[in-house]
């Protein structure tokens, strides 16, 4: 398994193997799902037995200290943290994001015009500032050192979600052996990233507590969460990583998808002209105003662009987020043993399941599922462990 370019490599294997194929890493079987049909049949329709997370020692134990919701096995701790999030960020409150999205989208356009050479930083600031405003009650600025640290940590962490990235993932028993640290290079890297991640999360929390002390903190997810946690049900580190999970989920997908869409506008400019015509028909040919959420029913191409941006070149977890099967199962006559790691081959599905996949073509999503953010692509994952409010936020961003 190559350390880079796993998506195209796995697509080549998938093109020769059909809906599924199996690989072994350190004796553990990994089942790769290469079609939306297989993903729907297993991860979606049989979520009860496919929703647990695969144990990834490097990402979960070493880097995350067993605190990242994304990597938790489906069980009591996962349910407790998810419930706490949803009590505050439930679907009936999803519009709490919209005022921030409206403000930050205008700031994004300003930064594009004011500092065009820093467009990629503007994308990151836009995505992060929305979720940061909701989570911590503070905006992000262009060149914000806190934002730079969070992005750097995330970029180092994401590769460890893919198979075979660390020796300890292939041979988990190494983590428990009483061997010198000098013989565990994965530990040195992982411990350093854990310290850096925890330090970044701690600073955000410390800044919030200081603003509360001064009486200048705006209400947000964490103020409500801390008030609800007065009995200490969640540890301080739990709080760090719970907020961090929201920030990571709300930042990276939006930031990277924006970059993909801008790249697609350069490579396939035909769709830009069609979209401009639709925008002009709604907002005026001389751009009398910017579009808002109330215009979305009249802007189907914008909705198609969002989905196509998530499908076109999936750059986060190219081989999906691994799940763990907890009970023997069957698929198309093949037995899948309990304990098998099951993942959706994201890059492969995004290319093999679509006509003319290299082309950026928003119209491919103009169907009956257009208004369902999760339908037609796997940009928000598969199976039960979805974070719905942040998912909706990401789509609306």
C-alpha positions in Angstrom: 0.0 0.0 0.0 1.6 3.3 -1.0 1.9 6.0 1.6 0.6 8.6 -0.9 -1.8 8.4 -3.7 -3.8 5.7 -2.1 -7.0 6.8 -3.8 -5.9 6.3 -7.4 -4.0 3.1 -6.4 -7.1 1.6 -4.8 -9.2 2.6 -7.8 -7.0 0.6 -10.1 -7.5 -2.5 -7.8 -11.3 -1.8 -7.6 -11.6 -1.6 -11.4 -10.4 -5.2 -11.6 -12.2 -6.6 -8.6 -15.9 -5.6 -8.8 -18.0 -4.4 -5.8 -15.7 -5.7 -3.1 -12.1 -7.0 -2.5 -10.1 -8.0 0.6 -6.6 -7.1 1.7 -4.8 -8.1 4.9 -2.8 -5.8 7.1 -0.8 -7.7 9.8 -3.3 -10.6 9.6 -6.4 -8.4 9.9 -8.7 -8.7 6.9 -9.9 -5.4 5.4 -12.9 -5.4 3.1 -13.1 -2.5 0.6 -16.5 -1.6 -0.8 -16.1 -0.3 -4.3 -19.7 0.7 -5.2 -22.6 2.7 -3.7 -24.6 -0.5 -4.0 -22.3 -2.3 -1.6 -22.1 0.7 0.8 -25.9 1.0 1.0 -26.4 -2.8 1.5 -23.8 -3.1 4.3 -22.9 0.2 6.0 -26.3 1.9 5.7 -28.9 -0.9 5.8 -27.0 -3.0 8.3 -25.6 -0.2 10.4 -26.4 -2.1 13.6 -23.5 -4.5 12.9 -21.2 -2.3 10.8 -21.2 0.9 12.9 -18.4 0.2 15.3 -15.0 1.8 14.5 -11.9 -0.1 13.6 -9.2 0.1 16.2 -6.4 2.3 14.8 -3.7 2.4 17.6 -1.8 5.3 16.1 -4.7 7.5 15.4 -6.8 6.6 18.4 -4.5 5.6 21.3 -1.3 7.5 20.6 -2.5 10.7 18.8 -6.0 11.1 20.3 -5.7 9.5 23.7 -8.9 7.6 23.0 -10.8 10.8 23.1 -11.8 11.5 19.4 -15.5 10.7 18.8 -14.6 9.9 15.2 -12.6 6.9 16.2 -14.6 5.6 19.2 -16.2 2.2 18.9 -20.0 2.2 18.8 -20.9 1.9 22.5 -21.8 3.7 25.7 -19.0 6.4 25.5 -19.8 7.1 21.8 -23.5 7.4 22.6 -22.8 9.7 25.6 -20.7 12.1 23.7 -23.0 12.1 20.6 -26.0 12.8 22.9 -24.3 15.7 24.5 -23.6 17.2 21.2 -27.0 16.7 19.8 -28.8 18.2 22.8 -27.1 21.5 21.8 -26.6 21.1 18.1 -29.8 19.3 17.1 -31.5 19.6 13.7 -34.2 22.0 15.0 -31.3 24.4 15.8 -29.4 23.9 12.5 -30.2 27.6 11.6 -27.9 28.7 14.4 -25.1 28.4 11.8 -26.8 30.5 9.1 -26.0 34.0 10.5 -22.3 33.1 10.8 -22.3 31.6 7.3 -23.9 34.7 5.9 -21.3 37.0 7.6 -18.3 34.8 6.8 -19.2 34.3 3.2 -19.1 38.1 2.7 -15.8 38.2 4.5 -14.5 35.4 2.2 -15.4 37.4 -0.9 -13.7 40.5 0.6 -10.5 38.5 1.3 -10.5 37.1 -2.3 -10.5 40.6 -3.6 -8.3 42.2 -1.0 -5.6 39.5 -0.9 -6.1 37.2 -3.9 -2.6 35.7 -3.4 -3.8 34.3 -0.1 -7.0 32.7 -1.4 -6.2 29.3 0.1 -5.8 31.0 3.6 -9.1 32.8 3.0 -10.9 29.4 2.4 -9.4 28.0 5.6 -10.4 31.1 7.6 -14.0 31.1 6.2 -14.6 27.4 7.1 -13.0 27.6 10.5 -14.5 30.9 11.5 -18.1 29.6 11.1 -17.6 26.5 13.3 -15.4 28.4 15.7 -18.1 31.1 16.2 -20.7 28.4 17.0 -18.3 26.3 19.2 -16.3 28.9 21.0 -18.0 32.2 20.2 -15.0 33.7 18.5 -14.2 34.5 14.8 -11.0 33.5 13.1 -8.9 36.1 11.3 -6.7 35.8 8.2 -3.2 34.7 9.5 -4.6 33.6 12.9 -1.9 31.6 14.6 -4.5 29.4 16.4 -6.0 28.5 13.0 -2.6 27.7 11.5 -1.8 25.4 14.5 -5.2 23.6 14.2 -4.7 23.1 10.4 -1.2 21.8 10.8 -2.3 19.3 13.4 -5.2 18.1 11.3 -3.0 17.7 8.2 -0.6 15.5 10.2 -3.5 13.5 11.7 -5.6 12.7 8.6 -3.2 10.3 6.9 -3.4 7.9 9.9 -7.0 7.3 9.1 -5.9 5.3 6.1 -4.6 1.7 6.3 -1.0 0.7 6.8 0.2 4.2 7.7 2.0 3.1 10.9 3.7 -0.1 11.8 1.7 -0.3 15.1 -1.6 -0.3 13.1 -0.4 -3.4 11.2 0.9 -5.0 14.4 -1.2 -3.5 17.3 0.6 -5.7 19.9 3.7 -3.5 19.5 1.9 -0.8 21.5 1.8 -3.0 24.6 5.3 -4.4 24.5 7.7 -3.0 27.1 10.3 -1.8 24.6 12.4 1.4 24.7 10.9 4.6 23.2 13.9 4.7 20.8 12.6 1.5 19.2 9.1 3.0 18.7 9.4 5.8 16.1 5.6 5.9 15.7 5.4 6.7 19.4 7.7 9.7 19.2 5.7 11.2 16.2 2.3 10.3 17.7 3.1 11.6 21.2 4.4 14.9 19.8 1.2 15.3 17.7 -1.0 14.4 20.7 0.8 17.1 22.8 0.5 19.7 20.0 -3.2 18.8 19.4 -4.1 19.0 23.2 -2.1 22.2 23.6 -4.1 23.8 20.7 -7.4 22.7 22.2 -6.4 23.8 25.7 -5.6 27.3 24.5 -9.0 27.6 22.9 -10.7 26.6 26.1 -8.4 28.8 28.3 -9.3 31.8 26.1 -13.0 31.1 26.4 -12.7 30.8 30.2 -10.8 34.1 30.3 -13.5 35.8 28.2 -16.2 34.5 30.6 -14.3 35.8 33.6 -14.1 39.3 31.9 -17.8 39.1 31.0 -17.3 39.4 27.2 -17.9 35.8 26.1 -20.8 35.3 23.7 -23.1 32.3 24.2 -21.9 29.3 22.2 -21.8 25.6 22.2 -19.1 25.4 24.8 -20.6 27.8 27.2 -23.8 25.8 27.2 -21.9 22.5 27.3 -19.8 23.6 30.3 -22.9 24.8 32.2 -24.5 21.4 31.5 -21.3 19.6 32.6 -21.3 21.2 36.1 -21.5 17.8 37.6 -18.2 16.8 36.0 -19.6 14.0 33.8 -17.0 14.8 31.2 -13.3 15.3 32.0 -11.4 18.4 31.0 -9.7 16.4 28.2 -13.1 15.1 27.1 -14.2 18.7 26.7 -11.1 19.6 24.7 -11.6 16.8 22.2 -15.4 17.1 22.0 -15.0 20.8 20.9 -12.0 19.8 18.7 -14.2 17.1 17.0 -16.7 19.8 16.0 -14.0 22.2 14.8 -12.3 19.5 12.7 -15.6 18.3 11.2 -16.7 21.8 10.5 -13.4 23.0 9.0 -11.6 20.5 6.8 -14.4 19.3 4.5 -15.5 22.8 3.7 -12.0 24.1 3.2 -10.9 21.3 0.9 -14.2 21.2 -1.0 -13.8 25.0 -1.7 -10.3 24.3 -3.1 -11.6 21.5 -5.3 -14.4 23.7 -6.7 -12.0 26.5 -7.5 -9.7 24.0 -9.2 -12.7 22.6 -11.2 -13.6 26.2 -12.3 -10.2 26.5 -13.9 -10.2 23.0 -15.5 -13.9 22.9 -16.5 -15.1 26.5 -16.8 -18.3 25.6 -18.8 -20.3 25.0 -15.6 -19.2 28.4 -14.2 -21.0 30.3 -17.0 -24.1 28.2 -16.6 -24.2 28.9 -12.9 -23.6 32.6 -13.4 -26.6 32.8 -15.6 -28.7 31.1 -13.0 -27.4 33.4 -10.3 -28.1 36.4 -12.5 -31.7 35.3 -13.0 -32.2 35.3 -9.2 -30.0 38.1 -8.0 -30.0 40.4 -11.0 -27.7 40.6 -14.0 -25.7 43.4 -12.5 -25.3 41.6 -9.2 -27.8 43.9 -7.4 -27.4 41.6 -4.3 -25.7 38.5 -3.0 -27.7 35.3 -2.8 -29.0 34.1 0.6 -30.5 30.9 1.9 -34.0 31.9 0.8 -32.8 31.8 -2.8 -31.7 28.1 -2.7 -34.9 26.6 -4.1 -34.2 28.8 -7.3 -30.5 27.8 -7.5 -30.4 24.0 -8.2 -27.0 24.3 -9.9 -25.5 25.6 -6.6 -26.8 22.5 -4.8 -25.4 20.4 -7.6 -22.0 22.1 -7.3 -21.9 21.3 -3.6 -22.4 17.6 -4.2 -20.1 17.5 -7.2 -17.4 19.3 -5.1 -17.7 16.5 -2.5 -17.6 13.8 -5.1 -15.0 14.9 -7.6 -11.6 14.4 -5.9 -12.2 13.2 -2.3 -9.0 14.3 -0.6 -10.0 13.5 3.0 -9.7 9.8 3.9 -9.4 8.6 0.3 -10.1 5.0 1.3 -12.9 6.0 3.7 -13.2 5.8 7.5 -12.8 2.2 8.6 -15.7 0.4 10.3 -15.5 -2.9 12.3 -18.0 -5.7 11.7 -19.3 -7.1 15.0 -21.2 -10.1 13.7 -20.7 -12.6 10.8 -22.5 -11.5 7.6 -23.0 -12.4 3.9 -22.8 -10.2 0.8 -23.4 -11.5 -2.7 -22.6 -15.1 -1.6 -19.4 -14.1 0.2 -19.0 -14.6 4.0 -17.7 -11.7 5.9 -16.3 -12.7 9.3 -16.8 -10.7 12.5 -13.8 -8.6 13.2 -13.3 -7.7 9.5 -12.4 -4.1 8.9 -14.9 -2.7 6.4 -14.4 0.6 4.6 -15.9 2.4 1.6 -13.3 2.9 -1.1 -14.1 6.6 -1.4 -11.9 7.6 -4.3 -12.8 4.5 -6.3 -16.5 4.9 -5.8 -16.3 8.6 -6.8 -14.8 7.5 -10.1 -16.1 4.1 -11.0 -19.7 4.7 -10.1 -20.2 7.8 -12.3 -20.2 8.5 -16.0 -17.4 10.7 -17.2 -16.0 10.9 -13.6 -13.1 13.2 -14.3 -15.4 15.9 -15.6 -16.8 18.4 -13.0 -20.5 18.3 -14.0 -23.0 19.6 -11.3 -26.0 18.6 -13.5 -25.4 14.9 -12.7 -27.0 15.6 -9.3 -30.1 17.4 -10.6 -32.5 14.6 -9.5 -35.1 13.8 -6.9 -32.4 13.6 -4.2 -31.0 17.1 -4.9 -32.3 18.5 -1.6 -30.9 15.6 0.5 -27.3 16.6 1.4 -26.0 13.0 2.0 -27.5 11.4 -1.2 -25.5 10.7 -4.3 -22.0 10.9 -2.8 -19.9 9.8 0.2 -18.5 13.2 1.1 -20.0 13.0 4.6 -19.1 9.4 5.2 -21.3 6.3 5.4 -23.1 4.3 8.0 -24.6 5.4 11.3 -21.9 7.6 13.0 -22.8 10.8 11.2 -22.7 14.2 13.0 -25.9 15.5 11.5 -25.9 19.2 12.6 -22.3 19.7 11.5 -23.0 17.8 8.3 -25.8 20.2 7.5 -23.5 23.1 8.3 -20.9 21.7 5.9 -23.4 21.4 3.1 -24.7 24.9 3.6 -21.2 26.4 3.8 
